[in-house]
């Protein structure tokens, strides 16, 4: 197999978690909207948790992109 083709395949596999990140963010924000809609008094409590979970989910996306870029340009 050509090394360039192997790099491209490896980078494509490394970016697959981005699909799950999109699903996780959609699930997170739909749950937040539903919980605030049911009980508006918990808005401040939920907001703090949402920001933490959002940052953790986005970190997964950044790590996946970093690995893909390392595969493409360093290896």
BABAPA-241954 format. One line per 8 residues: number of its first residue (from 1); their letters; for each residue x, y, z of N, C-alpha, C. Coordinates in nm, 2 decimals. Layout:
# BABAPA-241954
NUM> a> X Y Z X Y Z X Y Z | ...
# end
This chain:
# BABAPA-241954
1> xxxxxxxx> 0.08 -0.12 0.00 0.00 0.00 0.00 0.09 0.12 0.00 | 0.04 0.22 -0.07 0.11 0.35 -0.08 0.11 0.42 0.05 | 0.23 0.47 0.10 0.23 0.54 0.23 0.13 0.66 0.24 | 0.12 0.73 0.13 0.03 0.85 0.13 -0.11 0.80 0.15 | -0.15 0.70 0.08 -0.29 0.64 0.10 -0.31 0.59 0.24 | -0.21 0.53 0.30 -0.22 0.48 0.44 -0.24 0.60 0.53 | -0.17 0.71 0.51 -0.19 0.83 0.59 -0.33 0.88 0.58 | -0.38 0.89 0.46 -0.52 0.94 0.44 -0.62 0.85 0.50
9> xxxxxxxx> -0.61 0.72 0.49 -0.70 0.63 0.56 -0.69 0.64 0.71 | -0.57 0.65 0.76 -0.55 0.67 0.91 -0.61 0.80 0.96 | -0.60 0.91 0.88 -0.65 1.03 0.92 -0.81 1.03 0.92 | -0.86 0.96 0.82 -1.01 0.95 0.81 -1.06 0.87 0.92 | -0.99 0.77 0.96 -1.04 0.69 1.08 -1.03 0.77 1.21 | -0.92 0.85 1.22 -0.91 0.93 1.34 -1.01 1.04 1.35 | -1.08 1.08 1.24 -1.18 1.18 1.25 -1.32 1.12 1.27 | -1.34 1.00 1.27 -1.47 0.93 1.29 -1.53 0.97 1.43
17> xxxxxxxx> -1.46 1.00 1.53 -1.53 1.04 1.66 -1.61 1.17 1.64 | -1.58 1.25 1.54 -1.65 1.38 1.52 -1.80 1.36 1.50 | -1.83 1.25 1.44 -1.98 1.22 1.42 -2.04 1.20 1.55 | -1.98 1.13 1.64 -2.03 1.10 1.78 -2.04 1.23 1.86 | -1.94 1.32 1.83 -1.94 1.45 1.90 -2.07 1.53 1.87 | -2.10 1.53 1.74 -2.22 1.60 1.69 -2.35 1.54 1.76 | -2.35 1.41 1.76 -2.47 1.35 1.83 -2.47 1.38 1.98 | -2.36 1.38 2.04 -2.36 1.40 2.19 -2.40 1.55 2.22
25> xxxxxxxx> -2.35 1.64 2.13 -2.39 1.78 2.16 -2.54 1.80 2.13 | -2.60 1.74 2.03 -2.74 1.75 2.01 -2.82 1.69 2.12 | -2.77 1.58 2.17 -2.84 1.51 2.29 -2.83 1.60 2.41 | -2.71 1.66 2.44 -2.69 1.74 2.55 -2.79 1.86 2.55 | -2.79 1.93 2.44 -2.87 2.06 2.44 -3.02 2.03 2.43 | -3.06 1.92 2.37 -3.20 1.89 2.37 -3.24 1.85 2.51 | -3.16 1.78 2.59 -3.19 1.75 2.73 -3.20 1.88 2.81 | -3.11 1.97 2.79 -3.11 2.10 2.86 -3.23 2.18 2.83
33> xxxxxxxx> -3.27 2.19 2.71 -3.39 2.26 2.67 -3.51 2.20 2.74 | -3.52 2.07 2.73 -3.63 2.00 2.79 -3.64 2.02 2.94 | -3.52 2.01 3.01 -3.52 2.02 3.16 -3.56 2.16 3.20 | -3.51 2.26 3.13 -3.54 2.40 3.16 -3.69 2.43 3.13 | -3.74 2.37 3.03 -3.88 2.39 2.99 -3.97 2.33 3.10 | -3.93 2.22 3.16 -4.01 2.15 3.26 -4.00 2.22 3.39 | -3.88 2.27 3.43 -3.86 2.33 3.56 -3.77 2.46 3.54 | -3.82 2.57 3.51 -3.74 2.69 3.49 -3.66 2.74 3.61
41> xxxxxxxx> -3.69 2.69 3.72 -3.61 2.74 3.84 -3.48 2.68 3.85 | -3.45 2.57 3.78 -3.32 2.51 3.78 -3.22 2.56 3.67 | -3.25 2.67 3.61 -3.17 2.72 3.50 -3.03 2.75 3.54 | -3.00 2.81 3.65 -2.87 2.84 3.69 -2.79 2.71 3.72 | -2.85 2.62 3.79 -2.78 2.49 3.82 -2.75 2.41 3.69 | -2.84 2.41 3.60 -2.82 2.33 3.48 -2.71 2.40 3.39 | -2.71 2.54 3.39 -2.62 2.61 3.31 -2.47 2.57 3.34 | -2.44 2.56 3.47 -2.30 2.53 3.51 -2.26 2.39 3.46
49> xxxxxxxx> -2.35 2.30 3.47 -2.32 2.16 3.43 -2.31 2.15 3.28 | -2.40 2.22 3.21 -2.39 2.22 3.06 -2.26 2.27 3.01 | -2.21 2.38 3.07 -2.09 2.43 3.02 -1.97 2.34 3.04 | -1.97 2.27 3.15 -1.87 2.17 3.18 -1.88 2.05 3.08 | -1.99 2.00 3.06 -2.01 1.89 2.97 -1.98 1.93 2.82 | -2.02 2.05 2.79 -1.99 2.10 2.65 -1.84 2.11 2.63 | -1.77 2.16 2.73 -1.62 2.17 2.72 -1.56 2.03 2.70 | -1.61 1.93 2.78 -1.55 1.80 2.77 -1.58 1.73 2.64
57> xxxxxxxx> -1.70 1.75 2.59 -1.73 1.69 2.46 -1.65 1.76 2.35 | -1.64 1.89 2.35 -1.56 1.96 2.25 -1.41 1.92 2.26 | -1.36 1.89 2.38 -1.22 1.84 2.39 -1.20 1.71 2.31 | -1.30 1.62 2.31 -1.29 1.50 2.23 -1.27 1.53 2.09 | -1.35 1.63 2.04 -1.34 1.67 1.90 -1.20 1.73 1.87 | -1.15 1.81 1.96 -1.02 1.87 1.94 -0.91 1.77 1.94 | -0.92 1.67 2.03 -0.82 1.56 2.03 -0.82 1.48 1.90 | -0.94 1.45 1.85 -0.96 1.38 1.73 -0.89 1.45 1.61
65> xxxxxxxx> -0.92 1.58 1.60 -0.86 1.66 1.50 -0.71 1.67 1.51 | -0.66 1.68 1.63 -0.51 1.68 1.66 -0.45 1.55 1.61 | -0.51 1.44 1.64 -0.45 1.31 1.60 -0.45 1.30 1.45 | -0.56 1.34 1.39 -0.57 1.34 1.24 -0.46 1.43 1.18 | -0.44 1.55 1.23 -0.34 1.63 1.17 -0.20 1.58 1.20 | -0.18 1.52 1.31 -0.05 1.46 1.34 -0.02 1.34 1.24 | -0.12 1.26 1.21 -0.10 1.15 1.12 -0.07 1.21 0.98 | -0.14 1.31 0.94 -0.12 1.37 0.81 0.02 1.44 0.79
73> xxx> 0.06 1.52 0.89 0.18 1.60 0.86 0.30 1.56 0.94 | 0.29 1.48 1.04 0.41 1.44 1.12 0.47 1.30 1.08 | 0.38 1.21 1.07 0.42 1.07 1.05 0.45 1.05 0.90
# end
